Amino acid sequence: MRTANEYKELTIKEFTKAADVYESNHSGIYEICKEDYPYISSELEKEDYNELLDCGCGTGPMISLLYEKDSTKHYTGLDITPRMIEVGKSKNLKGVDWIVGDCENLPFEENTFDVVICSNSFHHYPNPQKFFDSVHKVLRPGGRLILQDYTAPKVILWIMNHTEMPLANLIGHGDVAARSLDEIRSFCDNSGLRVEKLKRARKMRMHLVARKVS
């Protein structure tokens, strides 16, 4: 069993290698991330916002899409891998902040953001409750977390977490675990976030919208 820091070091090594091809048509397993963007965009369109944080932003493909639609909003991308942030910065998107940081300990003041998005990064977090607690801290009252990641029925989850994830670790990937819907609901409840949408979608995808009510 690896420590939290060991998982994070694996993640940094994995995505340092992936950074320069992450948004290309030759990104391999990371291609699936592109399927998540329409879901995130559709949820964002339901309410207005000004301050958005993208947790585990990678090189910023989601921020780039949002910026192209509306460059007047303030976007912040945070990722634990310095090379990912370097590539994001190289896009020269005016007014966008790019920060190297840990999603389990978000380096922002309380009540900073209207919305936090997290797409296909959550399964790399060894301390998931810390992530939800940190999101609650940085969200403004009424703000939303929009999260998309892996999930599956319990038997399949067990197989993923006890065979696929350890094998991925052996070849240098920082995957920790895919979570059940019940676990996600518990993380939200414990952090004070109110679940508004939580469902299992096609291709073992999990969709969550949770709100900070106070």
C-alpha positions as CSV (number, residue, x, y, z in Angstrom):
1,M,0.0,0.0,0.0
2,R,1.5,3.3,-1.1
3,T,1.4,6.5,1.0
4,A,-0.4,9.6,-0.2
5,N,2.9,11.3,-1.1
6,E,3.9,8.2,-3.1
7,Y,0.7,8.3,-5.1
8,K,1.2,12.1,-5.8
9,E,4.8,11.5,-6.9
10,L,3.5,8.9,-9.4
11,T,0.9,11.3,-10.7
12,I,3.5,14.1,-11.2
13,K,5.8,11.7,-13.0
14,E,3.0,10.4,-15.2
15,F,1.7,13.7,-16.2
16,T,5.1,15.3,-16.7
17,K,5.6,12.8,-19.5
18,A,2.0,13.3,-20.8
19,A,2.0,17.2,-20.7
20,D,3.4,17.8,-24.2
21,V,0.9,15.5,-25.9
22,Y,-2.1,15.9,-23.6
23,E,-4.2,18.0,-25.9
24,S,-3.0,16.4,-29.1
25,N,-4.6,13.7,-31.2
26,H,-2.0,11.3,-30.0
27,S,-2.7,11.4,-26.2
28,G,-3.6,7.7,-25.9
29,I,-5.6,6.9,-22.8
30,Y,-6.1,10.6,-22.1
31,E,-8.4,10.9,-25.2
32,I,-11.3,9.9,-23.0
33,C,-11.0,13.2,-21.1
34,K,-12.4,15.0,-24.2
35,E,-15.7,13.2,-23.8
36,D,-16.2,14.9,-20.4
37,Y,-16.1,18.5,-21.6
38,P,-19.6,18.8,-23.0
39,Y,-21.0,17.6,-19.7
40,I,-19.1,20.2,-17.7
41,S,-20.0,22.9,-20.2
42,S,-23.7,22.1,-20.1
43,E,-23.8,22.3,-16.3
44,L,-21.9,25.6,-16.3
45,E,-24.5,27.1,-18.7
46,K,-27.3,26.6,-16.2
47,E,-26.1,29.4,-13.9
48,D,-24.0,32.5,-14.2
49,Y,-20.7,32.7,-12.5
50,N,-17.6,34.9,-12.6
51,E,-14.8,33.1,-10.7
52,L,-14.1,29.5,-11.8
53,L,-11.5,27.1,-10.4
54,D,-10.5,24.0,-12.5
55,C,-9.0,21.4,-10.1
56,G,-6.6,19.0,-11.8
57,C,-6.7,21.3,-14.9
58,G,-3.8,19.6,-16.7
59,T,-2.7,21.8,-19.6
60,G,-6.0,23.6,-19.4
61,P,-8.1,22.2,-22.3
62,M,-11.4,22.9,-20.4
63,I,-10.3,26.4,-19.5
64,S,-9.3,27.0,-23.2
65,L,-12.8,26.0,-24.3
66,L,-14.5,28.2,-21.7
67,Y,-12.2,31.1,-22.4
68,E,-13.0,30.9,-26.1
69,K,-16.7,31.2,-25.3
70,D,-16.3,34.0,-22.7
71,S,-13.0,35.6,-21.9
72,T,-14.6,38.1,-19.5
73,K,-14.8,35.6,-16.7
74,H,-11.9,34.8,-14.4
75,Y,-10.5,31.3,-14.7
76,T,-8.0,29.7,-12.4
77,G,-6.3,26.4,-13.3
78,L,-4.6,24.3,-10.6
79,D,-2.6,21.2,-11.1
80,I,0.0,19.3,-9.0
81,T,2.3,18.7,-12.0
82,P,4.5,21.8,-12.8
83,R,4.9,20.8,-16.5
84,M,1.2,20.8,-17.0
85,I,1.0,24.3,-15.6
86,E,3.9,25.4,-17.8
87,V,2.1,24.3,-20.9
88,G,-1.1,26.0,-19.8
89,K,0.7,29.3,-19.2
90,S,2.3,29.0,-22.7
91,K,-1.2,29.5,-24.2
92,N,-1.0,33.2,-23.0
93,L,-4.7,33.4,-22.1
94,K,-5.1,36.9,-20.8
95,G,-6.3,37.1,-17.2
96,V,-6.1,33.3,-16.6
97,D,-4.2,32.2,-13.5
98,W,-2.2,29.0,-13.6
99,I,-1.1,27.6,-10.2
100,V,0.9,24.5,-9.2
101,G,-0.9,23.1,-6.2
102,D,-2.5,20.2,-4.4
103,C,-6.3,19.7,-4.9
104,E,-6.5,18.2,-1.4
105,N,-5.3,21.5,0.1
106,L,-6.5,24.3,-2.2
107,P,-4.2,27.3,-1.7
108,F,-7.0,29.9,-1.7
109,E,-9.0,32.0,0.8
110,E,-12.5,31.1,1.9
111,N,-15.4,32.0,-0.3
112,T,-13.2,32.7,-3.4
113,F,-14.9,30.9,-6.3
114,D,-18.5,30.7,-7.7
115,V,-17.8,27.3,-9.2
116,V,-15.2,24.5,-8.9
117,I,-14.9,22.0,-11.7
118,C,-13.0,18.7,-11.6
119,S,-12.8,16.5,-14.7
120,N,-11.2,13.0,-14.6
121,S,-8.7,14.0,-11.9
122,F,-10.4,12.8,-8.8
123,H,-9.4,9.2,-9.0
124,H,-5.8,10.4,-8.4
125,Y,-6.6,11.8,-5.0
126,P,-5.4,9.6,-2.1
127,N,-7.4,11.6,0.5
128,P,-10.7,12.3,-1.2
129,Q,-12.5,13.8,1.9
130,K,-9.8,16.4,2.1
131,F,-10.6,17.5,-1.5
132,F,-14.3,17.9,-0.7
133,D,-13.5,19.8,2.5
134,S,-11.2,22.1,0.7
135,V,-13.7,22.7,-2.1
136,H,-16.3,23.7,0.5
137,K,-13.8,26.2,2.0
138,V,-13.0,28.0,-1.3
139,L,-16.6,28.0,-2.7
140,R,-18.8,31.0,-2.0
141,P,-22.2,30.3,-0.5
142,G,-24.4,29.0,-3.2
143,G,-21.4,28.0,-5.3
144,R,-21.2,24.7,-7.1
145,L,-18.8,21.8,-7.5
146,I,-19.2,20.1,-10.8
147,L,-17.2,16.8,-10.8
148,Q,-16.8,14.1,-13.4
149,D,-14.8,10.9,-12.9
150,Y,-15.0,7.1,-12.9
151,T,-17.5,4.9,-11.1
152,A,-19.2,1.5,-11.6
153,P,-21.3,-1.0,-9.8
154,K,-19.7,-2.3,-6.6
155,V,-18.4,-5.6,-8.1
156,I,-16.7,-3.9,-11.0
157,L,-15.4,-1.2,-8.7
158,W,-13.7,-3.9,-6.6
159,I,-12.0,-5.3,-9.7
160,M,-10.9,-1.9,-10.9
161,N,-9.5,-0.9,-7.5
162,H,-7.8,-4.2,-6.7
163,T,-6.5,-5.2,-10.1
164,E,-6.5,-2.4,-12.7
165,M,-5.3,0.4,-10.4
166,P,-2.4,-1.5,-8.9
167,L,-1.3,-2.6,-12.4
168,A,-1.5,1.0,-13.5
169,N,0.7,2.0,-10.6
170,L,3.3,-0.6,-11.6
171,I,3.6,1.0,-15.1
172,G,4.0,4.5,-13.6
173,H,0.4,5.8,-13.3
174,G,-0.8,7.7,-10.2
175,D,-4.3,6.2,-10.1
176,V,-5.6,5.6,-6.5
177,A,-9.2,4.5,-6.7
178,A,-12.5,4.9,-8.4
179,R,-15.4,5.7,-5.9
180,S,-18.9,4.5,-5.6
181,L,-21.9,6.9,-5.7
182,D,-22.5,6.1,-2.0
183,E,-18.9,7.2,-1.2
184,I,-19.3,10.4,-3.1
185,R,-22.5,11.2,-1.3
186,S,-20.8,10.6,2.0
187,F,-17.9,12.9,1.1
188,C,-20.3,15.6,0.2
189,D,-22.4,15.2,3.3
190,N,-19.3,15.2,5.6
191,S,-18.0,18.4,4.0
192,G,-21.3,20.3,4.0
193,L,-22.0,20.2,0.3
194,R,-25.5,19.4,-0.8
195,V,-25.8,16.9,-3.6
196,E,-28.0,18.2,-6.4
197,K,-27.1,15.6,-9.1
198,L,-25.3,12.3,-8.7
199,K,-25.6,9.6,-11.2
200,R,-23.7,6.9,-13.1
201,A,-23.5,7.6,-16.8
202,R,-22.3,5.8,-19.9
203,K,-18.7,4.3,-20.1
204,M,-18.4,4.1,-16.3
205,R,-18.6,7.9,-15.9
206,M,-19.9,9.6,-12.7
207,H,-21.6,13.0,-12.8
208,L,-21.8,15.1,-9.7
209,V,-23.2,18.6,-9.0
210,A,-23.0,19.7,-5.3
211,R,-23.7,23.1,-3.8
212,K,-22.4,25.0,-0.8
213,V,-25.5,26.1,0.9
214,S,-23.9,28.3,3.6
